[in-house]
Amino acid sequence: MIRILQSGWMAALLGCILYLATTVLVLSPSKFAGVQLAQADYSAEDDPSWRFRNPEFNQWVSQIQNEKEKLDLRQQKLDEWQTRLNLELQEMSVVTTTVNQLQSNFDQSVIRFKAQESDNVKHQAKLISAMSPEGSVAMLDQMSDDEVVRILFTMKPDVASAILDTLSKRSIDDAKRAALLTGRLQQVLPEPPPVASTP
């Protein structure tokens, strides 16, 4: 029996039994139950890889948000400027239209001499000035108001006033026409002299 106990396989068998007994004592099922419970409570939120935050990534996100806020503010300012520009363009359009209308009205109410008509009007004024006031009025009755104003404008003031005085004494309608012609005489603008070209 001592020989059996001293044999190598018996020592190996005894070593295996001691190893198994030690393993069972150290690794008892109650210790495994705690590990299994912890594994049962495991969730993806507890995984450190999901909770990992890169500070540089957060900084980039913050910079992008700041840039977006700046761009939004710039776009808002551009929209405000565009609205203001549109309003000013509308106001300028109204002012331009008004100025054009005033210019048109002014041009219609003001008689302008043209260069080619100037000599003809002066000749007519000279002929009518030589006539009596009654004869001059009779001749001017056959002309339009614009022509009469041009002729009276080129006459000497005392001759023109004698003709208007004779015209106003004939009838109420003629007196109104004389007043109208007198008012239009103030609106006559001679054609400006041509500008000499520089060599």
Helices and strands as residue ranges (DSSP letters): H 2-6, H 8-26, H 29-40, G 44-46, H 55-109, H 115-130, H 133-140, H 145-154, H 157-168, H 172-185
